[in-house]
Amino acid sequence: MTNKELLKENEELRKLLLLNGIKEEKKEEVKTYYFSQIKETELEELVDIKRIYKQTIFEKWFNFDYNIDKDVESFLQKLLDKNAQLILDYYEEDLKAYFIIPLINKVNFLMMEEEIRGFYDAPLTYKTDKFIFSGESDFMISSGIQRAKKPYFFIQEFKKGIKPTNPRPQLLAEMISAIELNKTKIMKGAFIIGADWYFVILEKLEVGKYQYFVSQKFNSTKIDELKGIYRNLKFVKNEIIEMVRQEK
């Protein structure tokens, strides 16, 4: 049978089905939700996710025994002296370039031996039969040197304090994607609004069900709280090193 004859036969079959009141099933298109645009209400419609108002889960993280030496303390103070008065006026890229990236570089997430580093604007996609999460993460710490492979930690978003966009659902969508792609149960991250940093822990309870915790605010324009942010990021670095070594 030629292609022309086959197409004609299919068309005749379709007409016969319609005459008998049988409608063709149309496959529903799976919608894509982009990290940079997803809203909290959309996230709650797609998955069962609940915030738990409990701070004790952060105790081990925030009580990390790490001594900040004079060199680091001097660096942090100079960073504040240059930027503290401007943070609320910075555009998103200014905030990232002048303040966030120097801080992250000082923590130094480049670990060649473990094949881990930080990635800016790395692509990430998680697909289900109901929805797709996709986009680029502002910053993720991941395995891989040339390209991101297995994400371990996220920072989202470098936004001005007066900008109304809520980075929390964007971060949570990325963390859910990482948990599912990594086939793990827990993921850590942080989101930034102007000078304020919030650390987040996401836990998977069962299929499609999650709970998350948001820390107290860390004001990065105050030296003691900036030290706390630095210490918290150092904890993340050490924890990732331990996880990678255990995996190997």
Secondary structure, DSSP 8 states (H G I E B T S, - for coil): --HHHHHHHHHHHHHHHHHTT---------EEEETTT--HHHHHHHSEEEE----GGGHHHHT------HHHHHHHHHHHHHHTTTTTT--HHHHIIIIIHHHHHHH---BTTTTEEEEEEEEEEEE-SSEEEEEEEEEEEEE-SSS--SEEEEEEEEE-TT----HHHHHHHHHHHHHHHHT-SEEEEEEEETTEEEEEEEEEEETTEEEEEE---EETTSHHHHHHHHHHHHHHHHHHHHHHHHH-
